[in-house]
Amino acid sequence: TAKAMGKAVNIRATAHAQDFLPMSKRDILDFEGCTVAWQRALQSAGVSLSDLSFVETHDCFTIAELIEYEAMGLARRGEGAKLALEGYTAKDGKLPVNPSGGLKSKGHPIGATGVSMHVLTAMQLTGEAGGIQVPGAKLGGIFNMGGAAVANYVSILDRIR
């Protein structure tokens, strides 16, 4: 039915990576699980970051979003903030990140974050995101995490035409 209505979205790839729960066993400023999850999902989908139209990422705290830029490969370590300051991740930037406003704009609904990110990505891909629409969105990336980057999940969605 969704395909007949022009609203079908495909989950092209998903990936998951766990990291150590005790922060004493890892560098908390290096989200290694996030890196691994992104690498796995992109490889499974047969795409690269540059193929994505936008990303919805887990911005539980501003610093987490900036570290996620670094972990996903958009910026070198310690340089995630430059992307935001230079407009790279703005809605009209090279790779829009959180055109929805992110989790904090929704009150960071713990437990519902992943569902919300997938629904908003589907809306983008079907052209139904209204004022937050990324023009021509064809391929969306989603990163969600649990804990301090302990459980890391990436989904790559595209539209079925």
N, CA, C and O of each residue as an XYZ file, in Angstrom:
644
protein
N       0.822     -1.184      0.000
C       0.000      0.000      0.000
C       0.868      1.251      0.000
O       0.601      2.201     -0.736
N       1.917      1.245      0.836
C       2.805      2.411      0.892
C       3.474      2.643     -0.452
O       3.627      3.786     -0.884
N       3.874      1.560     -1.117
C       4.518      1.698     -2.424
C       3.546      2.285     -3.448
O       3.917      3.155     -4.235
N       2.321      1.814     -3.434
C       1.308      2.320     -4.355
C       1.026      3.802     -4.108
O       0.676      4.535     -5.034
N       1.179      4.236     -2.864
C       0.942      5.636     -2.513
C       2.193      6.500     -2.682
O       2.149      7.709     -2.453
N       3.314      5.878     -3.084
C       4.563      6.628     -3.226
C       5.196      7.000     -1.903
O       5.938      7.979     -1.818
N       4.907      6.218     -0.859
C       5.418      6.526      0.482
C       6.247      5.386      1.069
O       6.455      5.335      2.281
N       6.718      4.478      0.227
C       7.465      3.326      0.733
C       8.925      3.687      0.985
O       9.580      4.316      0.155
N       9.413      3.276      2.143
C      10.797      3.508      2.538
C      11.433      2.162      2.846
O      10.817      1.291      3.460
N      12.671      2.009      2.411
C      13.420      0.773      2.565
C      14.499      0.941      3.628
O      15.222      1.938      3.634
N      14.606     -0.023      4.518
C      15.735     -0.056      5.436
C      16.852     -0.763      4.688
O      16.883     -1.990      4.593
N      17.763      0.034      4.164
C      18.827     -0.493      3.309
C      19.899     -1.223      4.111
O      20.475     -2.200      3.634
N      20.165     -0.754      5.319
C      21.161     -1.411      6.169
C      20.937     -1.017      7.617
O      20.453      0.075      7.915
N      21.293     -1.920      8.500
C      21.334     -1.625      9.934
C      22.613     -2.233     10.488
O      23.121     -3.224      9.963
N      23.119     -1.639     11.534
C      24.319     -2.175     12.183
C      24.295     -1.799     13.649
O      23.691     -0.806     14.055
N      24.968     -2.621     14.426
C      25.026     -2.425     15.870
C      26.439     -2.724     16.340
O      27.082     -3.646     15.838
N      26.918     -1.958     17.291
C      28.225     -2.227     17.903
C      28.159     -1.862     19.377
O      27.691     -0.784     19.744
N      28.626     -2.760     20.203
C      28.688     -2.532     21.644
C      30.070     -2.017     22.019
O      31.056     -2.322     21.347
N      30.140     -1.242     23.085
C      31.428     -0.835     23.654
C      31.393     -1.186     25.132
O      30.356     -1.589     25.657
N      32.511     -1.034     25.789
C      32.582     -1.346     27.211
C      31.682     -0.411     28.002
O      31.646      0.790     27.735
N      30.950     -0.955     28.978
C      30.128     -0.122     29.847
C      31.003      0.705     30.795
O      30.782      1.909     30.927
N      31.998      0.086     31.463
C      32.829      0.905     32.360
C      33.683      1.891     31.557
O      34.463      1.493     30.692
N      33.526      3.161     31.855
C      34.302      4.171     31.129
C      35.787      4.051     31.410
O      36.605      4.576     30.654
N      36.146      3.368     32.485
C      37.565      3.176     32.801
C      38.248      2.271     31.775
O      39.477      2.219     31.714
N      37.455      1.559     30.968
C      38.017      0.653     29.964
C      38.103      1.290     28.578
O      38.480      0.623     27.615
N      37.758      2.573     28.468
C      37.776      3.206     27.154
C      37.968      4.713     27.279
O      37.868      5.287     28.363
N      38.242      5.325     26.151
C      38.374      6.775     26.081
C      36.990      7.344     25.788
O      36.471      7.153     24.688
N      36.387      8.030     26.738
C      35.020      8.518     26.590
C      34.900      9.584     25.492
O      33.792      9.874     25.041
N      36.005     10.162     25.063
C      35.968     11.149     23.990
C      36.154     10.526     22.618
O      36.247     11.233     21.615
N      36.207      9.206     22.577
C      36.389      8.489     21.318
C      35.290      7.432     21.237
O      35.433      6.341     21.789
N      34.208      7.751     20.557
C      33.063      6.848     20.478
C      33.367      5.722     19.485
O      32.868      5.727     18.359
N      34.184      4.765     19.911
C      34.601      3.681     19.017
C      33.432      2.835     18.526
O      33.414      2.417     17.368
N      32.464      2.581     19.390
C      31.300      1.803     18.977
C      30.511      2.513     17.887
O      29.994      1.874     16.971
N      30.422      3.815     17.984
C      29.752      4.629     16.964
C      30.487      4.485     15.631
O      29.862      4.301     14.586
N      31.806      4.568     15.676
C      32.616      4.419     14.461
C      32.367      3.066     13.810
O      32.135      2.981     12.605
N      32.418      2.020     14.609
C      32.234      0.660     14.087
C      30.832      0.491     13.501
O      30.677     -0.087     12.426
N      29.822      0.985     14.194
C      28.445      0.862     13.698
C      28.284      1.587     12.364
O      27.668      1.054     11.441
N      28.832      2.793     12.257
C      28.754      3.529     10.985
C      29.472      2.772      9.875
O      28.942      2.634      8.773
N      30.665      2.286     10.158
C      31.428      1.554      9.137
C      30.652      0.337      8.656
O      30.565      0.087      7.454
N      30.094     -0.411      9.580
C      29.340     -1.625      9.221
C      28.107     -1.293      8.381
O      27.847     -1.942      7.368
N      27.356     -0.287      8.803
C      26.127      0.065      8.080
C      26.429      0.597      6.685
O      25.775      0.206      5.719
N      27.402      1.473      6.572
C      27.747      2.027      5.261
C      28.235      0.932      4.325
O      27.870      0.906      3.149
N      29.057      0.033      4.842
C      29.548     -1.073      4.023
C      28.396     -1.978      3.593
O      28.320     -2.377      2.431
N      27.515     -2.297      4.510
C      26.369     -3.152      4.200
C      25.457     -2.505      3.153
O      24.919     -3.193      2.285
N      25.286     -1.186      3.236
C      24.426     -0.466      2.292
C      25.127     -0.207      0.960
O      24.479      0.129     -0.032
N      26.453     -0.363      0.938
C      27.214     -0.101     -0.280
C      27.302      1.373     -0.623
O      27.323      1.749     -1.794
N      27.354      2.211      0.416
C      27.425      3.661      0.224
C      28.510      4.252      1.123
O      29.100      3.560      1.952
N      28.754      5.540      0.937
C      29.678      6.268      1.809
C      28.935      7.447      2.428
O      27.807      7.754      2.043
N      29.571      8.095      3.379
C      28.941      9.259      4.015
C      28.559     10.315      2.989
O      27.533     10.980      3.131
N      29.374     10.471      1.966
C      29.108     11.501      0.963
C      27.861     11.207      0.129
O      27.351     12.092     -0.559
N      27.370      9.970      0.187
C      26.141      9.615     -0.529
C      24.881     10.000      0.238
O      23.799     10.075     -0.345
N      25.012     10.245      1.534
C      23.850     10.544      2.361
C      23.312     11.940      2.071
O      24.077     12.873      1.825
N      21.995     12.072      2.102
C      21.347     13.368      1.924
C      21.271     14.137      3.239
O      21.265     15.367      3.245
N      21.214     13.403      4.354
C      21.110     13.993      5.688
C      21.330     12.901      6.715
O      21.341     11.714      6.390
N      21.505     13.319      7.960
C      21.671     12.392      9.088
C      20.820     12.880     10.247
O      20.769     14.075     10.537
N      20.155     11.945     10.904
C      19.529     12.209     12.203
C      20.419     11.497     13.222
O      20.570     10.276     13.176
N      21.001     12.259     14.131
C      21.936     11.665     15.084
C      21.519     11.944     16.521
O      20.760     12.873     16.795
N      22.015     11.146     17.404
C      21.641     11.164     18.820
C      22.351     12.316     19.536
O      23.475     12.158     20.013
N      21.702     13.449     19.605
C      22.300     14.630     20.234
C      21.814     14.806     21.666
O      21.277     15.854     22.024
N      22.007     13.767     22.485
C      21.570     13.834     23.880
C      22.222     15.009     24.598
O      21.625     15.595     25.500
N      23.426     15.349     24.209
C      24.170     16.505     24.705
C      24.920     17.072     23.502
O      25.275     16.323     22.592
N      25.160     18.341     23.482
C      25.849     18.957     22.353
C      27.196     18.308     22.117
O      27.552     18.036     20.970
N      27.953     18.053     23.166
C      29.276     17.453     23.006
C      29.167     16.067     22.373
O      30.038     15.672     21.597
N      28.118     15.334     22.691
C      27.947     13.998     22.097
C      27.790     14.116     20.585
O      28.390     13.340     19.841
N      26.995     15.073     20.121
C      26.820     15.248     18.677
C      28.153     15.576     18.006
O      28.454     15.054     16.932
N      28.940     16.429     18.628
C      30.228     16.810     18.044
C      31.192     15.627     17.993
O      31.923     15.465     17.015
N      31.199     14.803     19.033
C      32.040     13.606     19.039
C      31.530     12.610     18.002
O      32.323     11.893     17.393
N      30.217     12.560     17.797
C      29.647     11.672     16.776
C      30.115     12.077     15.381
O      30.376     11.209     14.548
N      30.225     13.383     15.110
C      30.763     13.823     13.812
C      32.146     13.216     13.587
O      32.472     12.759     12.491
N      32.941     13.223     14.637
C      34.297     12.688     14.555
C      34.260     11.170     14.392
O      34.999     10.609     13.584
N      33.403     10.516     15.159
C      33.319      9.052     15.108
C      32.807      8.544     13.765
O      33.235      7.491     13.292
N      31.896      9.287     13.154
C      31.364      8.825     11.871
C      32.299      9.141     10.712
O      32.088      8.664      9.596
N      33.330      9.939     10.966
C      34.322     10.224      9.937
C      34.155     11.547      9.230
O      34.792     11.776      8.202
N      33.312     12.427      9.751
C      33.118     13.741      9.132
C      34.221     14.727      9.511
O      34.530     15.647      8.753
N      34.810     14.528     10.690
C      35.830     15.458     11.176
C      36.932     14.678     11.898
O      36.721     13.567     12.386
N      38.104     15.296     11.947
C      39.195     14.701     12.728
C      38.904     14.893     14.205
O      38.112     15.753     14.588
N      39.548     14.091     15.020
C      39.354     14.159     16.464
C      39.583     15.589     16.974
O      40.586     16.229     16.659
N      38.632     16.060     17.762
C      38.716     17.392     18.341
C      38.231     18.499     17.432
O      38.271     19.670     17.811
N      37.766     18.151     16.224
C      37.364     19.182     15.265
C      35.886     19.109     14.871
O      35.479     19.721     13.884
N      35.088     18.372     15.628
C      33.665     18.252     15.320
C      32.932     19.582     15.341
O      32.040     19.807     14.523
N      33.292     20.464     16.259
C      32.609     21.757     16.366
C      32.801     22.608     15.115
O      31.927     23.400     14.764
N      33.933     22.451     14.446
C      34.188     23.233     13.229
C      33.095     23.007     12.186
O      32.690     23.941     11.494
N      32.622     21.778     12.075
C      31.578     21.479     11.086
C      30.327     22.314     11.319
O      29.764     22.896     10.392
N      29.912     22.358     12.563
C      28.716     23.142     12.889
C      28.962     24.629     12.680
O      28.125     25.324     12.105
N      30.099     25.115     13.143
C      30.406     26.544     13.031
C      30.545     26.993     11.581
O      30.228     28.137     11.254
N      31.010     26.113     10.720
C      31.192     26.452      9.301
C      29.945     26.184      8.454
O      29.948     26.440      7.250
N      28.877     25.670      9.079
C      27.627     25.429      8.358
C      27.563     24.114      7.608
O      26.592     23.862      6.895
N      28.563     23.279      7.750
C      28.613     21.991      7.046
C      27.398     21.134      7.365
O      26.865     20.458      6.485
N      26.952     21.159      8.630
C      25.848     20.308      9.074
C      24.506     21.040      9.148
O      23.516     20.488      9.628
N      24.480     22.277      8.671
C      23.235     23.050      8.652
C      22.264     22.447      7.632
O      22.669     21.661      6.775
N      21.009     22.811      7.726
C      19.991     22.265      6.818
C      20.354     22.461      5.351
O      20.027     21.622      4.511
N      21.025     23.558      5.043
C      21.449     23.812      3.670
C      22.944     23.546      3.470
O      23.525     23.969      2.471
N      23.556     22.851      4.416
C      24.979     22.538      4.341
C      25.257     21.308      3.500
O      24.351     20.729      2.900
N      26.506     20.922      3.464
C      26.930     19.772      2.656
C      26.279     18.476      3.144
O      25.856     17.655      2.331
N      26.196     18.287      4.459
C      25.494     17.130      5.025
C      24.640     17.610      6.191
O      25.133     17.711      7.315
N      23.374     17.907      5.943
C      22.500     18.349      7.029
C      22.410     17.290      8.134
O      22.195     16.108      7.866
N      22.577     17.739      9.367
C      22.463     16.849     10.521
C      21.341     17.364     11.403
O      21.294     18.543     11.754
N      20.453     16.471     11.748
C      19.291     16.773     12.592
C      18.438     17.929     12.053
O      18.190     18.903     12.764
N      17.994     17.820     10.799
C      17.098     18.862     10.294
C      15.806     18.933     11.116
O      15.092     19.935     11.082
N      15.520     17.867     11.848
C      14.329     17.826     12.705
C      14.476     18.706     13.939
O      13.490     19.016     14.608
N      15.700     19.104     14.239
C      15.959     19.830     15.477
C      16.631     18.939     16.498
O      17.089     19.412     17.538
N      16.692     17.638     16.205
C      17.379     16.707     17.098
C      16.529     16.284     18.284
O      15.384     16.707     18.442
N      17.117     15.452     19.096
C      16.399     14.876     20.243
C      16.061     15.920     21.302
O      14.994     15.871     21.913
N      16.966     16.855     21.513
C      16.716     17.862     22.549
C      15.510     18.725     22.205
O      14.814     19.199     23.104
N      15.252     18.937     20.918
C      14.091     19.749     20.542
C      12.783     19.037     20.856
O      11.724     19.663     20.901
N      12.860     17.728     21.074
C      11.673     16.926     21.418
C      11.646     16.595     22.912
O      10.766     15.868     23.370
N      12.600     17.121     23.662
C      12.684     16.795     25.074
C      13.429     15.503     25.337
O      13.319     14.942     26.427
N      14.190     15.013     24.358
C      14.963     13.778     24.464
C      14.115     12.658     25.077
O      14.349     12.238     26.210
N      13.137     12.185     24.318
C      12.223     11.154     24.839
C      12.906      9.787     24.932
O      12.881      9.006     23.981
N      13.502      9.513     26.067
C      14.256      8.279     26.254
C      13.367      7.086     25.923
O      12.231      6.996     26.388
N      13.885      6.193     25.134
C      13.143      5.013     24.705
C      12.431      5.224     23.383
O      12.232      4.272     22.628
N      12.046      6.451     23.096
C      11.335      6.737     21.844
C      12.242      7.427     20.827
O      11.796      7.776     19.734
N      13.499      7.624     21.179
C      14.381      8.365     20.284
C      14.567      7.662     18.944
O      14.449      8.296     17.896
N      14.854      6.378     18.962
C      15.092      5.648     17.712
C      13.872      5.623     16.811
O      13.990      5.787     15.596
N      12.710      5.419     17.395
C      11.469      5.405     16.612
C      11.262      6.772     15.978
O      10.974      6.867     14.785
N      11.405      7.814     16.756
C      11.234      9.178     16.255
C      12.194      9.463     15.106
O      11.794     10.034     14.091
N      13.449      9.072     15.258
C      14.452      9.333     14.220
C      14.110      8.595     12.923
O      14.302      9.137     11.835
N      13.611      7.378     13.030
C      13.233      6.611     11.837
C      11.997      7.207     11.155
O      11.937      7.279      9.927
N      11.019      7.632     11.949
C       9.815      8.247     11.381
C      10.178      9.551     10.676
O       9.719      9.798      9.560
N      10.989     10.379     11.308
C      11.390     11.647     10.701
C      12.216     11.421      9.434
O      12.101     12.186      8.476
N      13.036     10.391      9.423
C      13.818     10.073      8.228
C      12.889      9.626      7.105
O      13.071     10.029      5.956
N      11.901      8.803      7.420
C      10.932      8.364      6.413
C      10.167      9.569      5.856
O       9.913      9.637      4.654
N       9.807     10.499      6.707
C       9.117     11.702      6.252
C      10.000     12.505      5.299
O       9.519     13.014      4.286
N      11.278     12.619      5.618
C      12.207     13.326      4.731
C      12.260     12.645      3.365
O      12.183     13.305      2.328
N      12.393     11.325      3.377
C      12.575     10.578      2.130
C      11.328     10.579      1.254
O      11.426     10.419      0.037
N      10.170     10.755      1.855
C       8.930     10.795      1.076
C       8.482     12.230      0.796
O       7.406     12.451      0.241
N       9.309     13.200      1.182
C       8.999     14.598      0.907
C       7.890     15.173      1.757
O       7.240     16.139      1.357
N       7.661     14.591      2.931
C       6.555     15.023      3.792
C       7.015     15.650      5.099
O       6.297     15.609      6.098
N       8.217     16.232      5.094
C       8.759     16.789      6.337
C       8.443     18.267      6.536
O       8.935     18.878      7.486
N       7.635     18.847      5.661
C       7.207     20.234      5.840
C       8.358     21.214      5.912
O       9.257     21.184      5.071
N       8.336     22.081      6.909
C       9.334     23.133      7.056
C      10.737     22.660      7.372
O      11.686     23.439      7.293
N      10.882     21.394      7.730
C      12.219     20.862      8.011
C      12.737     19.996      6.859
O      13.767     19.335      6.986
N      12.021     20.007      5.746
C      12.362     19.175      4.595
C      13.736     19.532      4.019
O      14.038     20.701      3.780
N      14.557     18.510      3.803
C      15.816     18.661      3.092
C      15.483     18.426      1.618
O      15.071     17.325      1.251
N      15.653     19.440      0.768
C      15.284     19.292     -0.641
C      16.005     18.122     -1.317
O      17.220     17.971     -1.195
N      15.232     17.302     -2.028
C      15.802     16.194     -2.787
C      16.368     15.055     -1.959
O      17.192     14.293     -2.464
N      15.958     14.911     -0.710
C      16.486     13.853      0.160
C      16.220     12.477     -0.446
O      15.078     12.133     -0.754
N      17.282     11.699     -0.611
C      17.172     10.367     -1.204
C      17.683      9.245     -0.309
O      17.222      8.107     -0.403
N      18.641      9.572      0.562
C      19.281      8.559      1.392
C      19.553      9.161      2.765
O      20.255     10.166      2.879
N      18.997      8.547      3.808
C      19.140      9.087      5.155
C      19.899      8.156      6.067
O      19.728      6.938      6.011
N      20.737      8.730      6.908
C      21.474      7.972      7.911
C      20.957      8.307      9.288
O      20.609      9.453      9.571
N      20.905      7.298     10.150
C      20.412      7.474     11.517
C      21.418      6.863     12.471
O      21.856      5.730     12.274
N      21.792      7.616     13.515
C      22.636      7.058     14.580
C      21.914      7.241     15.896
O      21.490      8.344     16.238
N      21.779      6.153     16.631
C      21.164      6.189     17.946
C      22.060      5.412     18.899
O      22.705      4.439     18.507
N      22.093      5.846     20.143
C      22.935      5.150     21.113
C      22.242      5.049     22.451
O      21.307      5.789     22.758
N      22.729      4.111     23.233
C      22.270      3.943     24.592
C      23.458      4.079     25.521
O      24.562      3.632     25.207
N      23.227      4.696     26.661
C      24.325      4.919     27.592
C      25.306      5.923     27.005
O      24.969      6.665     26.082
N      26.492      5.942     27.531
C      27.532      6.843     27.030
C      28.237      6.162     25.859
O      29.397      5.760     25.954
N      27.497      6.045     24.746
C      27.996      5.383     23.530
C      28.375      3.933     23.791
O      29.371      3.435     23.267
N      27.564      3.257     24.612
C      27.787      1.836     24.905
C      27.095      0.974     23.851
O      27.725      0.098     23.260
N      25.824      1.212     23.616
C      25.070      0.503     22.585
C      24.886      1.473     21.424
O      24.292      2.539     21.588
N      25.395      1.103     20.254
C      25.442      2.009     19.102
C      24.737      1.382     17.910
O      25.023      0.244     17.539
N      23.805      2.137     17.305
C      22.995      1.623     16.213
C      22.988      2.607     15.044
O      22.818      3.811     15.238
N      23.170      2.095     13.847
C      23.080      2.920     12.644
C      22.113      2.254     11.677
O      22.146      1.039     11.484
N      21.261      3.060     11.077
C      20.362      2.609     10.012
C      20.581      3.507      8.805
O      20.823      4.706      8.943
N      20.492      2.917      7.625
C      20.528      3.666      6.381
C      19.200      3.392      5.676
O      18.874      2.242      5.383
N      18.443      4.444      5.409
C      17.132      4.308      4.770
C      17.123      5.008      3.417
O      17.755      6.049      3.236
N      16.399      4.420      2.474
C      16.177      5.066      1.186
C      14.731      4.891      0.786
O      13.999      4.106      1.389
N      14.330      5.613     -0.219
C      12.949      5.562     -0.672
C      12.787      4.527     -1.769
O      13.628      4.411     -2.660
N      11.717      3.789     -1.696
C      11.380      2.826     -2.756
C      10.545      3.591     -3.768
O       9.502      4.154     -3.433
N      11.005      3.606     -4.986
C      10.309      4.351     -6.036
C       9.646      3.405     -6.988
O       9.007      3.841     -7.946
